Amino acid sequence: MEKTEKDTMASAVLMYDDANYLLALPLFENLYNAHPKEEFLKYCYGKCALYRSDKHEMALKLLGEVYEKNKKVDNIEYDFARANHFNYKFDEALVLLDKYLSKKGLSPEFKNNANQLKQYCINGKELYANPKSAKITNFGNVINTKNEEYVPVISADESIMIYTYRGPECIGGLQNEFKEADKYGTYFEDIFQAVQIDGQWTKPSPIKNVNTNSHDGAIALSADGFYLFVYRDSGDDHGDIYISNSLSGEWSIPQKLKGEVNSYSWEGSCSMTANGKYLYFSSERGGGFGGKDIYRATLLPDSTWGNVVNLGDSINTALDDDAPFIHPDGVTLFYSSKGKNSMGGYDIFQSRLNWKDSTFSKPINLGYPINTTDDDIYYVLSANGDRGYYASGKSGGEGLKDIYTVYPGYVGKKPSIYIVKGKIMAEGMPIAASVLVEIVDQNNKKLGEFGSSSATGNYLVSLPSGGMFKLTYKYKSYPYKTLDINTTSLEGYDEKLFDINFNFADTLKPVSVAAPIIKDTVVAVVTPVKPVKEPVVKKDDFVPNNQLQQKIKDYSEKYGDITAEGLLFKVQIAAYKIPKNYTYAHLKGLGAVENLLLDDGITRITIGGEFKTLKEAYEHNKKVVLKGQKDAFVTVLYNGKRIYLEDLEKMGVFVGSNIDFFKNKALVIF
C-alpha cells in the first residue's frame, strides 16, 4: 500500500474498532476496490456493509466469500446469517444460526442476539410469503437528494412537510464530535421544510431559528401545521423534546417541553393529538417493559405535561418500541417495534384506541413490502388515509436515505375525520383569531379551541365522525360568526374550505350554505351573532424611551385586558441591592412609593400600587414617564415571582401563544 492508503487503513481500522461501521464503510470500500484480493479488506467491507441498507447485497456477496474460505473467523456464521436475513434468504440464515448457537462458550449477549435473529427469520418467512398490496414510491428529487432525508412529518391537509436532513447544506458543514470543522467529520442533522401549492411541492429550505450547528431533528408536527416538535441532545440530558411554533409567520426558537415528558433518560419521539390534549412519546425511563417504551402524557391546567402513563403490554414489549404517530382521528396509532412479530429490527404496527376502557387493540404488522428486514420507523399517515410517508435506505433511491410514499397507508377500516380549514381576516387583513369548537349533541361540551396564524390567517380544525359540532369564530369585539357541522354519517375523509372576514360594515343578514357536504348529512350554516357596536379607539401618542417601554406598549395592545389569578403588575421606578437614597418629589400625586424585595435579592421601588391588568399598569407607567421618570417600566409578578411578558405567552396566561393553544384544547373522546 502507498502511504496515503496506509493512513486511510489506519483511520478505517480505528473507526471499525470503535464500532463506527458507517463511517468506516467508505474507507474500506475504496481500499477493497483497489485491492479486491485482500481477504481482510473483503471481510471488513462486508461487515460494515451490514449497517447500510443499500449495501446489503454487497454484504451477502463478500461475507459469503469469506465464509467459504475461512469458517473460523470470529462470529462469521452470525454475520453471514445477518446478510442472508437482510436479503430475505431466511432458510439459509436459520441454518447458519443453528450452527452458530451450537458453539460452546458463546456469551449470553451473543446467544440472545442470535435467538432474536432466528425469531426475525421465522416472522419474516410468514410476512414475506404473504405480501400486502401496498405500493411504495420514491418521493422524487424535489425532496430527496443523494444525501439523507428522513423522519418526514406532515400537517393534516398535507400542505406542509418537514423532515430531517443530513448533508452539505447543514449548518456547520463537516464537524467532529466537538462541533469543530473537520474535513473527516460528519454532517450534523438539520430540519428542512417544503410547502405544497396547487398540488406541487416547493423546493425545501432549512428552517430559520430552529437549526443550530448541533444535531436538530424533526419528530412531530401538529395537525394544523403550527407546532413543531424537535429532538435535541445537550449532552447532559440524554436527549429531550423541544417545541417551536409558526403562528407569527416564522418558526420560533425551540423551547424544552415543560412538565414530566422530559426526564433524565432519553426521550426522542412524540406525536400530539389533533386537539392538543394528549402527547404520545417514547422514553427510556425506568419502570417500563424494557428498552424504549411508549407513554401518554396529558396537558394539565398549568400548561405543563403530566399524568404520564405507560401504554401497557398491548403496545410495549421487552424490546424497543418507538416513533408513535397518533392520526388526526384521535384513535389510530402507528408506531415501530422490534418486538411482537417484527421481521427484522423495527417494523411498523397499527393499533386503534377504545376510549371506553382506554385500551388499544392488538397491534397489526403493516406487512411486507412496507416493512422490511431492516429498520422501518417514523411512519405518518395523511388525514384522508390515502398516503403514508416514511424514510428508507432502499437501493435504487436518490441517495443514502430517501422519503417514500405508501398507498394505501393503513390496514383495516379507513380513518374517519372531517377537516375545516381556511383563512380568518379582519377588514381584509390576516389575524390571530380563535375558533371555539363545541359538541352540540353533548350539551355544547367544549371539544377544543383552535387558533389562526397572525401572519397568514390560516387555520385548521379536525373533527371526528359521529357528532354535531358548532364552530364559533371570535376576534376582539367583532361580532362572532358560527358554523354548524354534522358528521354523524361520515365515513372516511372529507374537508371544507371556510374563510372568515370580520367586518363591521357587514349587513349581518343570515347566510345559509345549503349545499350538502356528505350524503346530505353534513351541512354548514353561517349564523351571524348580534352585532356589537364598534368601539371608538383613542390613538395612543405615547412615544417609548427605550425597547422595554416599547415592548410593554406592544403587549398592552395585544393582551391589555387579560386577568389571571396570581397575576399582578407594578410600575417600577428604581432597583437596588445596596440601599441608596432616592427622591420622588417629581412624582407627587402618582400614588404611594413602595419597596418590593424579591427572591433574587434585589429591592424594587414601585409607585401607584398593584394593577390587575397590563393596560392599567401601562397607563400609569405613561404618567410616571411624563412626570420625568424616563426609565420607568411595568414589572410583572405571577404567584409572587417576577416574570417576563413573553413567558406569560409561553405559559398560556396570555392568549395567542403556542402553549396557550394547547392549554385551551380538549381531547376528542370517541
C-alpha positions, 0 to 999 in steps of 0.5 A: 500500500502507498502511504496515503492508503496506509493512513486511510487503513489506519483511520478505517481500522480505528473507526471499525474498532470503535464500532463506527461501521458507517463511517468506516464503510467508505474507507474500506470500500475504496481500499477493497476496490483497489485491492479486491484480493485482500481477504481482510479488506473483503471481510471488513467491507462486508461487515460494515456493509451490514449497517447500510441498507443499500449495501446489503447485497454487497454484504451477502456477496463478500461475507459469503466469500469469506465464509467459504474460505475461512469458517473460523473467523470470529462470529462469521456464521452470525454475520453471514446469517445477518446478510442472508436475513437482510436479503430475505434468504431466511432458510439459509440464515436459520441454518447458519444460526443453528450452527452458530448457537451450537458453539460452546462458550458463546456469551449470553449477549451473543446467544440472545442476539442470535435467538432474536435473529432466528425469531426475525427469520421465522416472522419474516418467512410468514410476512414475506410469503404473504405480501400486502398490496401496498405500493411504495414510491420514491418521493422524487428529487424535489425532496430527496437528494443523494444525501439523507432525508428522513423522519418526514412529518406532515400537517393534516391537509398535507400542505406542509412537510418537514423532515430531517436532513443530513448533508452539505447544506447543514449548518456547520458543514463537516464537524467532529464530535466537538462541533469543530470543522473537520474535513473527516467529520460528519454532517450534523442533522438539520430540519428542512421544510417544503410547502405544497401549492396547487398540488406541487411541492416547493423546493425545501429550505432549512428552517430559520431559528430552529437549526443550530450547528448541533444535531436538530431533528424533526419528530412531530408536527401538529395537525394544523401545521403550527407546532413543531416538535424537535429532538435535541441532545445537550449532552447532559440530558440524554436527549429531550423534546423541544417545541417551536411554533409558526403562528407569527409567520416564522418558526420560533426558537425551540423551547424544552417541553415543560412538565414530566415528558422530559426526564433524565433518560432519553426521550426522542419521539412524540406525536400530539393529538389533533386537539392538543390534549394528549402527547404520545412519546417514547422514553427510556425511563425506568419502570417500563417493559424494557428498552424504549417504551411508549407513554401518554402524557396529558396537558394539565391546567398549568400548561405543563405535561403530566399524568404520564402513563405507560401504554401497557403490554398491548403496545410495549414489549421487552424490546424497543418500541418507538416513533408513535404517530397518533392520526388526526382521528384521535384513535389510530396509532402507528408506531415501530417495534422490534418486538411482537412479530417484527421481521427484522429490527423495527417494523411498523404496527397499527393499533386503534384506541377504545376510549371506553376502557382506554385500551388499544387493540392488538397491534397489526404488522403493516406487512411486507413490502412496507416493512422490511428486514431492516429498520422501518420507523417514523411512519405518518399517515395523511388525514384522508388515509390515502398516503403514508410517508416514511424514510428508507435506505432502499437501493435504487433511491436518490441517495443514502436515505430517501422519503417514500410514499405508501398507498394505501397507508393503513390496514383495516377500516379507513380513518374517519375525520372531517377537516375545516380549514381556511383563512380568518381576516379582519377588514381584509387583513390576516389575524390571530383569531380563535375558533371555539369548537363545541359538541352540540349533541353533548350539551355544547361540551367544549371539544377544543379551541383552535387558533389562526396564524397572525401572519397568514390567517390560516387555520385548521380544525379536525373533527371526528365522525359521529357528532354535531359540532358548532364552530364559533369564530371570535376576534376582539369585539367583532361580532362572532360568526358560527358554523354548524357541522354534522358528521354523524354519517361520515365515513372516511375523509372529507374537508371544507374550505371556510374563510372568515372576514370580520367586518363591521360594515357587514349587513349581518343578514343570515347566510345559509350554505345549503349545499350538502357536504356528505350524503346530505348529512353534513351541512354548514350554516353561517349564523351571524351573532348580534352585532356589537357596536364598534368601539371608538379607539383613542390613538395612543401618542405615547412615544417609548424611551427605550425597547422595554417601554416599547415592548410593554406598549406592544403587549398592552395592545395585544393582551391589555385586558387579560386577568389571571389569578396570581397575576399582578403588575407594578410600575417600577421606578428604581432597583437596588441591592445596596440601599441608596437614597432616592427622591420622588418629589417629581412624582407627587400625586402618582400614588404611594412609593413602595419597596418590593424585595424579591427572591433574587435579592434585589429591592424594587421601588414601585409607585401607584400600587398593584394593577390587575391588568397590563393596560392599567399598569401601562397607563400609569407607567405613561404618567410616571414617564411624563412626570420625568421618570424616563426609565420607568417600566411595568414589572410583572409578578405571577404567584409572587415571582417576577416574570417576563411578558413573553413567558406569560405567552409561553405559559398560556396566561396570555392568549395567542401563544403556542402553549396557550393553544394547547392549554385551551384544547380538549381531547376528542373522546370517541 
